[in-house]
């Protein structure tokens, strides 16, 4: 993703989402709006690392914002 990229979300605020990396589920989260007005995803649950072949999950909490 680059500056100005658009990420289409089919979920509403506070809806659950599944987070994928290379089409592999790595976490679950919920759609949020930050204090600055950005849309993000709050990670609420990580997929156990034994289920994610070839990946190491290092954080239990993160917010990734995709822009306004």
CHARMM-style PDB file with segment names, atoms N, HN, CA, C and O in Angstrom:
ATOM      1  N   UNK     1       0.842  -1.186   0.000  1.00  0.00      PROA
ATOM      2  CA  UNK     1       0.000   0.000   0.000  1.00  0.00      PROA
ATOM      3  C   UNK     1       0.880   1.240   0.000  1.00  0.00      PROA
ATOM      4  O   UNK     1       1.917   1.288   0.662  1.00  0.00      PROA
ATOM      5  N   UNK     2       0.455   2.220  -0.739  1.00  0.00      PROA
ATOM      6  HN  UNK     2      -0.388   2.182  -1.276  1.00  0.00      PROA
ATOM      7  CA  UNK     2       1.174   3.482  -0.768  1.00  0.00      PROA
ATOM      8  C   UNK     2       0.273   4.622  -0.361  1.00  0.00      PROA
ATOM      9  O   UNK     2      -0.919   4.435  -0.118  1.00  0.00      PROA
ATOM     10  N   UNK     3       0.855   5.812  -0.287  1.00  0.00      PROA
ATOM     11  HN  UNK     3       1.823   5.964  -0.484  1.00  0.00      PROA
ATOM     12  CA  UNK     3       0.087   7.001   0.075  1.00  0.00      PROA
ATOM     13  C   UNK     3      -1.087   7.166  -0.888  1.00  0.00      PROA
ATOM     14  O   UNK     3      -0.921   7.083  -2.104  1.00  0.00      PROA
ATOM     15  N   UNK     4      -2.263   7.398  -0.333  1.00  0.00      PROA
ATOM     16  HN  UNK     4      -2.398   7.465   0.655  1.00  0.00      PROA
ATOM     17  CA  UNK     4      -3.456   7.587  -1.139  1.00  0.00      PROA
ATOM     18  C   UNK     4      -4.142   6.295  -1.550  1.00  0.00      PROA
ATOM     19  O   UNK     4      -5.170   6.327  -2.228  1.00  0.00      PROA
ATOM     20  N   UNK     5      -3.581   5.150  -1.142  1.00  0.00      PROA
ATOM     21  HN  UNK     5      -2.746   5.124  -0.591  1.00  0.00      PROA
ATOM     22  CA  UNK     5      -4.201   3.865  -1.474  1.00  0.00      PROA
ATOM     23  C   UNK     5      -5.558   3.763  -0.784  1.00  0.00      PROA
ATOM     24  O   UNK     5      -5.737   4.265   0.325  1.00  0.00      PROA
ATOM     25  N   UNK     6      -6.491   3.124  -1.434  1.00  0.00      PROA
ATOM     26  HN  UNK     6      -6.345   2.717  -2.336  1.00  0.00      PROA
ATOM     27  CA  UNK     6      -7.831   2.933  -0.884  1.00  0.00      PROA
ATOM     28  C   UNK     6      -7.995   1.465  -0.526  1.00  0.00      PROA
ATOM     29  O   UNK     6      -7.760   0.581  -1.351  1.00  0.00      PROA
ATOM     30  N   UNK     7      -8.401   1.216   0.714  1.00  0.00      PROA
ATOM     31  HN  UNK     7      -8.592   1.933   1.384  1.00  0.00      PROA
ATOM     32  CA  UNK     7      -8.678  -0.142   1.174  1.00  0.00      PROA
ATOM     33  C   UNK     7     -10.170  -0.227   1.417  1.00  0.00      PROA
ATOM     34  O   UNK     7     -10.703   0.474   2.278  1.00  0.00      PROA
ATOM     35  N   UNK     8     -10.849  -1.079   0.666  1.00  0.00      PROA
ATOM     36  HN  UNK     8     -10.417  -1.648  -0.034  1.00  0.00      PROA
ATOM     37  CA  UNK     8     -12.298  -1.220   0.808  1.00  0.00      PROA
ATOM     38  C   UNK     8     -12.601  -2.185   1.943  1.00  0.00      PROA
ATOM     39  O   UNK     8     -12.109  -3.313   1.960  1.00  0.00      PROA
ATOM     40  N   UNK     9     -13.409  -1.735   2.885  1.00  0.00      PROA
ATOM     41  HN  UNK     9     -13.809  -0.818   2.871  1.00  0.00      PROA
ATOM     42  CA  UNK     9     -13.840  -2.581   3.992  1.00  0.00      PROA
ATOM     43  C   UNK     9     -15.321  -2.861   3.834  1.00  0.00      PROA
ATOM     44  O   UNK     9     -16.114  -1.947   3.608  1.00  0.00      PROA
ATOM     45  N   UNK    10     -15.689  -4.114   3.952  1.00  0.00      PROA
ATOM     46  HN  UNK    10     -15.045  -4.857   4.135  1.00  0.00      PROA
ATOM     47  CA  UNK    10     -17.101  -4.488   3.878  1.00  0.00      PROA
ATOM     48  C   UNK    10     -17.728  -4.561   5.263  1.00  0.00      PROA
ATOM     49  O   UNK    10     -18.889  -4.945   5.405  1.00  0.00      PROA
ATOM     50  N   UNK    11     -16.958  -4.193   6.283  1.00  0.00      PROA
ATOM     51  HN  UNK    11     -16.015  -3.881   6.167  1.00  0.00      PROA
ATOM     52  CA  UNK    11     -17.441  -4.221   7.648  1.00  0.00      PROA
ATOM     53  C   UNK    11     -17.670  -2.798   8.145  1.00  0.00      PROA
ATOM     54  O   UNK    11     -17.124  -1.836   7.605  1.00  0.00      PROA
ATOM     55  N   UNK    12     -18.485  -2.689   9.183  1.00  0.00      PROA
ATOM     56  HN  UNK    12     -18.929  -3.471   9.622  1.00  0.00      PROA
ATOM     57  CA  UNK    12     -18.767  -1.410   9.818  1.00  0.00      PROA
ATOM     58  C   UNK    12     -17.878  -1.242  11.041  1.00  0.00      PROA
ATOM     59  O   UNK    12     -17.191  -2.179  11.449  1.00  0.00      PROA
ATOM     60  N   UNK    13     -17.891  -0.056  11.619  1.00  0.00      PROA
ATOM     61  HN  UNK    13     -18.448   0.705  11.287  1.00  0.00      PROA
ATOM     62  CA  UNK    13     -17.147   0.232  12.830  1.00  0.00      PROA
ATOM     63  C   UNK    13     -17.472  -0.801  13.903  1.00  0.00      PROA
ATOM     64  O   UNK    13     -18.641  -1.120  14.125  1.00  0.00      PROA
ATOM     65  N   UNK    14     -16.453  -1.320  14.566  1.00  0.00      PROA
ATOM     66  HN  UNK    14     -15.504  -1.061  14.387  1.00  0.00      PROA
ATOM     67  CA  UNK    14     -16.532  -2.332  15.625  1.00  0.00      PROA
ATOM     68  C   UNK    14     -16.864  -3.732  15.125  1.00  0.00      PROA
ATOM     69  O   UNK    14     -16.967  -4.657  15.930  1.00  0.00      PROA
ATOM     70  N   UNK    15     -17.034  -3.911  13.818  1.00  0.00      PROA
ATOM     71  HN  UNK    15     -16.950  -3.159  13.163  1.00  0.00      PROA
ATOM     72  CA  UNK    15     -17.269  -5.249  13.272  1.00  0.00      PROA
ATOM     73  C   UNK    15     -15.986  -6.076  13.349  1.00  0.00      PROA
ATOM     74  O   UNK    15     -14.888  -5.528  13.254  1.00  0.00      PROA
ATOM     75  N   UNK    16     -16.123  -7.388  13.520  1.00  0.00      PROA
ATOM     76  HN  UNK    16     -17.015  -7.832  13.597  1.00  0.00      PROA
ATOM     77  CA  UNK    16     -14.930  -8.247  13.517  1.00  0.00      PROA
ATOM     78  C   UNK    16     -14.377  -8.400  12.104  1.00  0.00      PROA
ATOM     79  O   UNK    16     -15.127  -8.394  11.128  1.00  0.00      PROA
ATOM     80  N   UNK    17     -13.048  -8.537  12.005  1.00  0.00      PROA
ATOM     81  HN  UNK    17     -12.438  -8.541  12.798  1.00  0.00      PROA
ATOM     82  CA  UNK    17     -12.383  -8.762  10.722  1.00  0.00      PROA
ATOM     83  C   UNK    17     -11.339  -9.858  10.893  1.00  0.00      PROA
ATOM     84  O   UNK    17     -10.830 -10.089  11.990  1.00  0.00      PROA
ATOM     85  N   UNK    18     -11.032 -10.522   9.794  1.00  0.00      PROA
ATOM     86  HN  UNK    18     -11.445 -10.335   8.903  1.00  0.00      PROA
ATOM     87  CA  UNK    18      -9.961 -11.513   9.777  1.00  0.00      PROA
ATOM     88  C   UNK    18      -8.793 -10.889   9.025  1.00  0.00      PROA
ATOM     89  O   UNK    18      -8.976 -10.330   7.944  1.00  0.00      PROA
ATOM     90  N   UNK    19      -7.604 -10.981   9.587  1.00  0.00      PROA
ATOM     91  HN  UNK    19      -7.455 -11.434  10.466  1.00  0.00      PROA
ATOM     92  CA  UNK    19      -6.415 -10.373   8.992  1.00  0.00      PROA
ATOM     93  C   UNK    19      -5.607 -11.473   8.324  1.00  0.00      PROA
ATOM     94  O   UNK    19      -5.260 -12.477   8.945  1.00  0.00      PROA
ATOM     95  N   UNK    20      -5.311 -11.262   7.033  1.00  0.00      PROA
ATOM     96  HN  UNK    20      -5.593 -10.446   6.528  1.00  0.00      PROA
ATOM     97  CA  UNK    20      -4.610 -12.265   6.238  1.00  0.00      PROA
ATOM     98  C   UNK    20      -3.247 -11.745   5.808  1.00  0.00      PROA
ATOM     99  O   UNK    20      -3.066 -10.546   5.594  1.00  0.00      PROA
ATOM    100  N   UNK    21      -2.289 -12.660   5.684  1.00  0.00      PROA
ATOM    101  HN  UNK    21      -2.436 -13.634   5.858  1.00  0.00      PROA
ATOM    102  CA  UNK    21      -0.986 -12.374   5.077  1.00  0.00      PROA
ATOM    103  C   UNK    21      -0.760 -13.458   4.039  1.00  0.00      PROA
ATOM    104  O   UNK    21      -0.710 -14.643   4.369  1.00  0.00      PROA
ATOM    105  N   UNK    22      -0.626 -13.054   2.787  1.00  0.00      PROA
ATOM    106  HN  UNK    22      -0.667 -12.091   2.519  1.00  0.00      PROA
ATOM    107  CA  UNK    22      -0.497 -14.028   1.693  1.00  0.00      PROA
ATOM    108  C   UNK    22      -1.631 -15.049   1.722  1.00  0.00      PROA
ATOM    109  O   UNK    22      -1.416 -16.245   1.526  1.00  0.00      PROA
ATOM    110  N   UNK    23      -2.850 -14.549   1.972  1.00  0.00      PROA
ATOM    111  HN  UNK    23      -3.025 -13.577   2.131  1.00  0.00      PROA
ATOM    112  CA  UNK    23      -4.076 -15.349   1.998  1.00  0.00      PROA
ATOM    113  C   UNK    23      -4.135 -16.350   3.154  1.00  0.00      PROA
ATOM    114  O   UNK    23      -4.968 -17.256   3.138  1.00  0.00      PROA
ATOM    115  N   UNK    24      -3.259 -16.198   4.162  1.00  0.00      PROA
ATOM    116  HN  UNK    24      -2.582 -15.462   4.175  1.00  0.00      PROA
ATOM    117  CA  UNK    24      -3.248 -17.067   5.341  1.00  0.00      PROA
ATOM    118  C   UNK    24      -3.738 -16.245   6.530  1.00  0.00      PROA
ATOM    119  O   UNK    24      -3.191 -15.175   6.798  1.00  0.00      PROA
ATOM    120  N   UNK    25      -4.770 -16.726   7.259  1.00  0.00      PROA
ATOM    121  HN  UNK    25      -5.214 -17.595   7.041  1.00  0.00      PROA
ATOM    122  CA  UNK    25      -5.248 -15.988   8.436  1.00  0.00      PROA
ATOM    123  C   UNK    25      -4.155 -15.928   9.507  1.00  0.00      PROA
ATOM    124  O   UNK    25      -3.615 -16.958   9.909  1.00  0.00      PROA
ATOM    125  N   UNK    26      -3.832 -14.703   9.969  1.00  0.00      PROA
ATOM    126  HN  UNK    26      -4.271 -13.866   9.642  1.00  0.00      PROA
ATOM    127  CA  UNK    26      -2.815 -14.558  11.007  1.00  0.00      PROA
ATOM    128  C   UNK    26      -3.362 -13.910  12.273  1.00  0.00      PROA
ATOM    129  O   UNK    26      -2.733 -13.985  13.329  1.00  0.00      PROA
ATOM    130  N   UNK    27      -4.533 -13.272  12.177  1.00  0.00      PROA
ATOM    131  HN  UNK    27      -5.043 -13.211  11.319  1.00  0.00      PROA
ATOM    132  CA  UNK    27      -5.089 -12.601  13.348  1.00  0.00      PROA
ATOM    133  C   UNK    27      -6.552 -12.260  13.112  1.00  0.00      PROA
ATOM    134  O   UNK    27      -7.063 -12.324  11.993  1.00  0.00      PROA
ATOM    135  N   UNK    28      -7.210 -11.892  14.217  1.00  0.00      PROA
ATOM    136  HN  UNK    28      -6.796 -11.839  15.125  1.00  0.00      PROA
ATOM    137  CA  UNK    28      -8.571 -11.360  14.163  1.00  0.00      PROA
ATOM    138  C   UNK    28      -8.538  -9.989  14.822  1.00  0.00      PROA
ATOM    139  O   UNK    28      -7.703  -9.719  15.684  1.00  0.00      PROA
ATOM    140  N   UNK    29      -9.450  -9.139  14.406  1.00  0.00      PROA
ATOM    141  HN  UNK    29     -10.128  -9.359  13.705  1.00  0.00      PROA
ATOM    142  CA  UNK    29      -9.483  -7.800  14.970  1.00  0.00      PROA
ATOM    143  C   UNK    29     -10.837  -7.164  14.790  1.00  0.00      PROA
ATOM    144  O   UNK    29     -11.814  -7.820  14.427  1.00  0.00      PROA
ATOM    145  N   UNK    30     -10.879  -5.850  15.056  1.00  0.00      PROA
ATOM    146  HN  UNK    30     -10.086  -5.317  15.351  1.00  0.00      PROA
ATOM    147  CA  UNK    30     -12.120  -5.109  14.860  1.00  0.00      PROA
ATOM    148  C   UNK    30     -11.797  -3.763  14.231  1.00  0.00      PROA
ATOM    149  O   UNK    30     -10.731  -3.193  14.465  1.00  0.00      PROA
ATOM    150  N   UNK    31     -12.728  -3.265  13.431  1.00  0.00      PROA
ATOM    151  HN  UNK    31     -13.593  -3.728  13.241  1.00  0.00      PROA
ATOM    152  CA  UNK    31     -12.565  -1.981  12.763  1.00  0.00      PROA
ATOM    153  C   UNK    31     -12.737  -0.870  13.797  1.00  0.00      PROA
ATOM    154  O   UNK    31     -13.694  -0.876  14.572  1.00  0.00      PROA
ATOM    155  N   UNK    32     -11.796   0.090  13.802  1.00  0.00      PROA
ATOM    156  HN  UNK    32     -11.019   0.094  13.173  1.00  0.00      PROA
ATOM    157  CA  UNK    32     -11.851   1.206  14.751  1.00  0.00      PROA
ATOM    158  C   UNK    32     -11.612   2.522  14.019  1.00  0.00      PROA
ATOM    159  O   UNK    32     -11.171   2.539  12.870  1.00  0.00      PROA
ATOM    160  N   UNK    33     -11.909   3.617  14.700  1.00  0.00      PROA
ATOM    161  HN  UNK    33     -12.268   3.604  15.633  1.00  0.00      PROA
ATOM    162  CA  UNK    33     -11.518   4.949  14.251  1.00  0.00      PROA
ATOM    163  C   UNK    33     -10.639   5.524  15.355  1.00  0.00      PROA
ATOM    164  O   UNK    33     -11.038   5.550  16.520  1.00  0.00      PROA
ATOM    165  N   UNK    34      -9.435   5.988  14.990  1.00  0.00      PROA
ATOM    166  HN  UNK    34      -9.111   5.967  14.044  1.00  0.00      PROA
ATOM    167  CA  UNK    34      -8.507   6.537  15.971  1.00  0.00      PROA
ATOM    168  C   UNK    34      -8.931   7.941  16.386  1.00  0.00      PROA
ATOM    169  O   UNK    34      -9.822   8.535  15.779  1.00  0.00      PROA
ATOM    170  N   UNK    35      -8.285   8.469  17.427  1.00  0.00      PROA
ATOM    171  HN  UNK    35      -7.561   7.987  17.921  1.00  0.00      PROA
ATOM    172  CA  UNK    35      -8.568   9.831  17.885  1.00  0.00      PROA
ATOM    173  C   UNK    35      -8.298  10.862  16.794  1.00  0.00      PROA
ATOM    174  O   UNK    35      -8.901  11.935  16.786  1.00  0.00      PROA
ATOM    175  N   UNK    36      -7.389  10.534  15.873  1.00  0.00      PROA
ATOM    176  HN  UNK    36      -6.899   9.662  15.880  1.00  0.00      PROA
ATOM    177  CA  UNK    36      -7.050  11.443  14.778  1.00  0.00      PROA
ATOM    178  C   UNK    36      -8.004  11.312  13.598  1.00  0.00      PROA
ATOM    179  O   UNK    36      -7.870  12.039  12.614  1.00  0.00      PROA
ATOM    180  N   UNK    37      -8.967  10.393  13.681  1.00  0.00      PROA
ATOM    181  HN  UNK    37      -9.076   9.802  14.480  1.00  0.00      PROA
ATOM    182  CA  UNK    37      -9.948  10.223  12.618  1.00  0.00      PROA
ATOM    183  C   UNK    37      -9.563   9.217  11.554  1.00  0.00      PROA
ATOM    184  O   UNK    37     -10.224   9.128  10.519  1.00  0.00      PROA
ATOM    185  N   UNK    38      -8.497   8.451  11.792  1.00  0.00      PROA
ATOM    186  HN  UNK    38      -7.960   8.523  12.632  1.00  0.00      PROA
ATOM    187  CA  UNK    38      -8.095   7.425  10.832  1.00  0.00      PROA
ATOM    188  C   UNK    38      -8.860   6.137  11.091  1.00  0.00      PROA
ATOM    189  O   UNK    38      -9.204   5.830  12.232  1.00  0.00      PROA
ATOM    190  N   UNK    39      -9.122   5.390  10.034  1.00  0.00      PROA
ATOM    191  HN  UNK    39      -8.842   5.639   9.107  1.00  0.00      PROA
ATOM    192  CA  UNK    39      -9.728   4.069  10.166  1.00  0.00      PROA
ATOM    193  C   UNK    39      -8.594   3.077  10.354  1.00  0.00      PROA
ATOM    194  O   UNK    39      -7.581   3.149   9.660  1.00  0.00      PROA
ATOM    195  N   UNK    40      -8.759   2.164  11.279  1.00  0.00      PROA
ATOM    196  HN  UNK    40      -9.582   2.106  11.843  1.00  0.00      PROA
ATOM    197  CA  UNK    40      -7.727   1.173  11.547  1.00  0.00      PROA
ATOM    198  C   UNK    40      -8.337  -0.153  11.929  1.00  0.00      PROA
ATOM    199  O   UNK    40      -9.558  -0.313  11.954  1.00  0.00      PROA
ATOM    200  N   UNK    41      -7.475  -1.096  12.223  1.00  0.00      PROA
ATOM    201  HN  UNK    41      -6.483  -0.966  12.203  1.00  0.00      PROA
ATOM    202  CA  UNK    41      -7.900  -2.403  12.707  1.00  0.00      PROA
ATOM    203  C   UNK    41      -7.159  -2.673  14.008  1.00  0.00      PROA
ATOM    204  O   UNK    41      -5.929  -2.672  14.041  1.00  0.00      PROA
ATOM    205  N   UNK    42      -7.908  -2.905  15.073  1.00  0.00      PROA
ATOM    206  HN  UNK    42      -8.907  -2.906  15.046  1.00  0.00      PROA
ATOM    207  CA  UNK    42      -7.338  -3.253  16.370  1.00  0.00      PROA
ATOM    208  C   UNK    42      -7.254  -4.771  16.435  1.00  0.00      PROA
ATOM    209  O   UNK    42      -8.268  -5.459  16.313  1.00  0.00      PROA
ATOM    210  N   UNK    43      -6.048  -5.293  16.627  1.00  0.00      PROA
ATOM    211  HN  UNK    43      -5.224  -4.735  16.726  1.00  0.00      PROA
ATOM    212  CA  UNK    43      -5.867  -6.742  16.699  1.00  0.00      PROA
ATOM    213  C   UNK    43      -6.339  -7.222  18.062  1.00  0.00      PROA
ATOM    214  O   UNK    43      -5.890  -6.731  19.098  1.00  0.00      PROA
ATOM    215  N   UNK    44      -7.257  -8.195  18.049  1.00  0.00      PROA
ATOM    216  HN  UNK    44      -7.623  -8.593  17.208  1.00  0.00      PROA
ATOM    217  CA  UNK    44      -7.817  -8.722  19.288  1.00  0.00      PROA
ATOM    218  C   UNK    44      -7.374 -10.149  19.576  1.00  0.00      PROA
ATOM    219  O   UNK    44      -7.450 -10.609  20.715  1.00  0.00      PROA
ATOM    220  N   UNK    45      -6.913 -10.845  18.551  1.00  0.00      PROA
ATOM    221  HN  UNK    45      -6.850 -10.472  17.626  1.00  0.00      PROA
ATOM    222  CA  UNK    45      -6.516 -12.253  18.731  1.00  0.00      PROA
ATOM    223  C   UNK    45      -5.534 -12.640  17.631  1.00  0.00      PROA
ATOM    224  O   UNK    45      -5.766 -12.360  16.455  1.00  0.00      PROA
ATOM    225  N   UNK    46      -4.438 -13.284  18.021  1.00  0.00      PROA
ATOM    226  HN  UNK    46      -4.249 -13.511  18.977  1.00  0.00      PROA
ATOM    227  CA  UNK    46      -3.480 -13.790  17.044  1.00  0.00      PROA
ATOM    228  C   UNK    46      -3.728 -15.265  16.803  1.00  0.00      PROA
ATOM    229  O   UNK    46      -4.097 -16.003  17.716  1.00  0.00      PROA
ATOM    230  N   UNK    47      -3.521 -15.688  15.565  1.00  0.00      PROA
ATOM    231  HN  UNK    47      -3.221 -15.088  14.824  1.00  0.00      PROA
ATOM    232  CA  UNK    47      -3.599 -17.103  15.241  1.00  0.00      PROA
ATOM    233  C   UNK    47      -2.376 -17.770  15.858  1.00  0.00      PROA
ATOM    234  O   UNK    47      -1.268 -17.257  15.704  1.00  0.00      PROA
ATOM    235  N   UNK    48      -2.539 -18.895  16.550  1.00  0.00      PROA
ATOM    236  HN  UNK    48      -3.439 -19.312  16.674  1.00  0.00      PROA
ATOM    237  CA  UNK    48      -1.369 -19.575  17.129  1.00  0.00      PROA
ATOM    238  C   UNK    48      -0.290 -19.801  16.077  1.00  0.00      PROA
ATOM    239  O   UNK    48      -0.589 -20.196  14.950  1.00  0.00      PROA
ATOM    240  N   UNK    49       0.974 -19.549  16.449  1.00  0.00      PROA
ATOM    241  HN  UNK    49       1.217 -19.229  17.365  1.00  0.00      PROA
ATOM    242  CA  UNK    49       2.070 -19.588  15.480  1.00  0.00      PROA
ATOM    243  C   UNK    49       2.228 -20.948  14.818  1.00  0.00      PROA
ATOM    244  O   UNK    49       2.700 -21.019  13.684  1.00  0.00      PROA
ATOM    245  N   UNK    50       1.846 -22.033  15.493  1.00  0.00      PROA
ATOM    246  HN  UNK    50       1.463 -21.976  16.414  1.00  0.00      PROA
ATOM    247  CA  UNK    50       1.969 -23.346  14.857  1.00  0.00      PROA
ATOM    248  C   UNK    50       1.014 -23.498  13.677  1.00  0.00      PROA
ATOM    249  O   UNK    50       1.208 -24.379  12.840  1.00  0.00      PROA
ATOM    250  N   UNK    51      -0.017 -22.652  13.599  1.00  0.00      PROA
ATOM    251  HN  UNK    51      -0.174 -21.937  14.279  1.00  0.00      PROA
ATOM    252  CA  UNK    51      -0.955 -22.705  12.477  1.00  0.00      PROA
ATOM    253  C   UNK    51      -0.508 -21.815  11.322  1.00  0.00      PROA
ATOM    254  O   UNK    51      -1.062 -21.900  10.226  1.00  0.00      PROA
ATOM    255  N   UNK    52       0.486 -20.966  11.557  1.00  0.00      PROA
ATOM    256  HN  UNK    52       0.936 -20.897  12.447  1.00  0.00      PROA
ATOM    257  CA  UNK    52       0.963 -20.040  10.535  1.00  0.00      PROA
ATOM    258  C   UNK    52       2.352 -20.503  10.108  1.00  0.00      PROA
ATOM    259  O   UNK    52       3.355 -20.102  10.698  1.00  0.00      PROA
ATOM    260  N   UNK    53       2.403 -21.328   9.105  1.00  0.00      PROA
ATOM    261  HN  UNK    53       1.588 -21.653   8.626  1.00  0.00      PROA
ATOM    262  CA  UNK    53       3.659 -21.899   8.633  1.00  0.00      PROA
ATOM    263  C   UNK    53       4.576 -20.824   8.069  1.00  0.00      PROA
ATOM    264  O   UNK    53       4.169 -20.035   7.216  1.00  0.00      PROA
ATOM    265  N   UNK    54       5.813 -20.797   8.549  1.00  0.00      PROA
ATOM    266  HN  UNK    54       6.143 -21.437   9.242  1.00  0.00      PROA
ATOM    267  CA  UNK    54       6.806 -19.882   8.004  1.00  0.00      PROA
ATOM    268  C   UNK    54       6.691 -18.447   8.474  1.00  0.00      PROA
ATOM    269  O   UNK    54       7.356 -17.574   7.917  1.00  0.00      PROA
ATOM    270  N   UNK    55       5.872 -18.168   9.478  1.00  0.00      PROA
ATOM    271  HN  UNK    55       5.332 -18.877   9.931  1.00  0.00      PROA
ATOM    272  CA  UNK    55       5.737 -16.794   9.964  1.00  0.00      PROA
ATOM    273  C   UNK    55       5.902 -16.768  11.474  1.00  0.00      PROA
ATOM    274  O   UNK    55       5.530 -17.719  12.161  1.00  0.00      PROA
ATOM    275  N   UNK    56       6.454 -15.693  11.983  1.00  0.00      PROA
ATOM    276  HN  UNK    56       6.756 -14.921  11.425  1.00  0.00      PROA
ATOM    277  CA  UNK    56       6.587 -15.501  13.417  1.00  0.00      PROA
ATOM    278  C   UNK    56       5.765 -14.286  13.808  1.00  0.00      PROA
ATOM    279  O   UNK    56       5.961 -13.197  13.268  1.00  0.00      PROA
ATOM    280  N   UNK    57       4.843 -14.471  14.750  1.00  0.00      PROA
ATOM    281  HN  UNK    57       4.684 -15.355  15.188  1.00  0.00      PROA
ATOM    282  CA  UNK    57       4.006 -13.375  15.228  1.00  0.00      PROA
ATOM    283  C   UNK    57       4.639 -12.834  16.501  1.00  0.00      PROA
ATOM    284  O   UNK    57       4.885 -13.594  17.438  1.00  0.00      PROA
ATOM    285  N   UNK    58       4.908 -11.520  16.551  1.00  0.00      PROA
ATOM    286  HN  UNK    58       4.708 -10.903  15.790  1.00  0.00      PROA
ATOM    287  CA  UNK    58       5.672 -10.982  17.669  1.00  0.00      PROA
ATOM    288  C   UNK    58       4.894 -10.014  18.554  1.00  0.00      PROA
ATOM    289  O   UNK    58       5.393  -9.633  19.613  1.00  0.00      PROA
ATOM    290  N   UNK    59       3.703  -9.607  18.163  1.00  0.00      PROA
ATOM    291  HN  UNK    59       3.297  -9.917  17.303  1.00  0.00      PROA
ATOM    292  CA  UNK    59       2.975  -8.611  18.936  1.00  0.00      PROA
ATOM    293  C   UNK    59       1.569  -9.092  19.246  1.00  0.00      PROA
ATOM    294  O   UNK    59       0.922  -9.729  18.415  1.00  0.00      PROA
ATOM    295  N   UNK    60       1.096  -8.782  20.454  1.00  0.00      PROA
ATOM    296  HN  UNK    60       1.621  -8.265  21.130  1.00  0.00      PROA
ATOM    297  CA  UNK    60      -0.267  -9.148  20.816  1.00  0.00      PROA
ATOM    298  C   UNK    60      -1.225  -7.981  20.641  1.00  0.00      PROA
ATOM    299  O   UNK    60      -2.435  -8.163  20.772  1.00  0.00      PROA
ATOM    300  N   UNK    61      -0.723  -6.799  20.353  1.00  0.00      PROA
ATOM    301  HN  UNK    61       0.260  -6.652  20.247  1.00  0.00      PROA
ATOM    302  CA  UNK    61      -1.602  -5.653  20.220  1.00  0.00      PROA
ATOM    303  C   UNK    61      -1.007  -4.672  19.229  1.00  0.00      PROA
ATOM    304  O   UNK    61       0.174  -4.332  19.310  1.00  0.00      PROA
ATOM    305  N   UNK    62      -1.822  -4.223  18.300  1.00  0.00      PROA
ATOM    306  HN  UNK    62      -2.781  -4.499  18.235  1.00  0.00      PROA
ATOM    307  CA  UNK    62      -1.344  -3.272  17.294  1.00  0.00      PROA
ATOM    308  C   UNK    62      -2.529  -2.572  16.661  1.00  0.00      PROA
ATOM    309  O   UNK    62      -3.641  -3.100  16.633  1.00  0.00      PROA
ATOM    310  N   UNK    63      -2.281  -1.397  16.164  1.00  0.00      PROA
ATOM    311  HN  UNK    63      -1.378  -0.968  16.186  1.00  0.00      PROA
ATOM    312  CA  UNK    63      -3.286  -0.688  15.382  1.00  0.00      PROA
ATOM    313  C   UNK    63      -2.637  -0.337  14.064  1.00  0.00      PROA
ATOM    314  O   UNK    63      -1.594   0.317  14.036  1.00  0.00      PROA
ATOM    315  N   UNK    64      -3.244  -0.765  12.974  1.00  0.00      PROA
ATOM    316  HN  UNK    64      -4.091  -1.297  12.998  1.00  0.00      PROA
ATOM    317  CA  UNK    64      -2.752  -0.399  11.653  1.00  0.00      PROA
ATOM    318  C   UNK    64      -3.761   0.529  11.020  1.00  0.00      PROA
ATOM    319  O   UNK    64      -4.916   0.149  10.827  1.00  0.00      PROA
ATOM    320  N   UNK    65      -3.347   1.737  10.693  1.00  0.00      PROA
ATOM    321  HN  UNK    65      -2.409   2.045  10.849  1.00  0.00      PROA
ATOM    322  CA  UNK    65      -4.301   2.657  10.082  1.00  0.00      PROA
ATOM    323  C   UNK    65      -4.091   2.691   8.585  1.00  0.00      PROA
ATOM    324  O   UNK    65      -2.962   2.618   8.099  1.00  0.00      PROA
ATOM    325  N   UNK    66      -5.173   2.801   7.872  1.00  0.00      PROA
ATOM    326  HN  UNK    66      -6.090   2.860   8.267  1.00  0.00      PROA
ATOM    327  CA  UNK    66      -5.145   2.764   6.422  1.00  0.00      PROA
ATOM    328  C   UNK    66      -5.438   4.119   5.807  1.00  0.00      PROA
ATOM    329  O   UNK    66      -5.476   4.234   4.582  1.00  0.00      PROA
ATOM    330  N   UNK    67      -5.643   5.134   6.603  1.00  0.00      PROA
ATOM    331  HN  UNK    67      -5.613   5.040   7.598  1.00  0.00      PROA
ATOM    332  CA  UNK    67      -5.971   6.454   6.072  1.00  0.00      PROA
ATOM    333  C   UNK    67      -7.406   6.824   6.358  1.00  0.00      PROA
ATOM    334  O   UNK    67      -8.202   6.000   6.809  1.00  0.00      PROA
ATOM    335  N   UNK    68      -7.721   8.068   6.090  1.00  0.00      PROA
ATOM    336  HN  UNK    68      -7.074   8.737   5.724  1.00  0.00      PROA
ATOM    337  CA  UNK    68      -9.075   8.557   6.396  1.00  0.00      PROA
ATOM    338  C   UNK    68     -10.058   8.110   5.364  1.00  0.00      PROA
ATOM    339  OT1 UNK    68     -11.243   8.429   5.460  1.00  0.00      PROA
TER     340      UNK     68
END
